[in-house]
């Protein structure tokens, strides 16, 4: 189920299908990056999201 209560089927290959929508109306691939991310030494302030489990490090002097 999506955040707006749409029912989906998730497949192991990274694709999905909406249960109650036409096939042509839906993008079925999920793009993701294998790039490794790192933080700058001066980025000491952690800004956390209130909605998802994610945080971003910021330089408090900028």
C-alpha positions, -999 to +999 in steps of 0.1 A: +000+000+000+013+035-009+012+065+014-020+076-003-037+042+002-031+028-033-027-010-033+004-022-051+021-055-058+059-053-054+082-077-073+117-088-064+132-072-096+123-037-083+091-033-103+056-027-090+021-030-103-010-011-091-038-034-082-067-011-093-052+008-123-046+001-160-012-012-169-005+017-194-011+044-167+017+032-144+055+035-144+066+000-133+104+005-127+120+019-096+153+038-101+179+038-075+216+048-072+245+025-062+266+057-056+282+059-022+275+092-004+297+108+023+296+139+044+319+168+046+340+171+078+323+205+086+288+191+082+282+185+119+245+194+122+220+165+116+187+176+102+162+147+106+129+141+087+097+139+107+081+117+081+107+092+069+138+076+084+163+099+068+187+127+079+209+152+061+241+166+075+246+204+072+274+228+079+260+250+106+283+279+097+268+282+061 
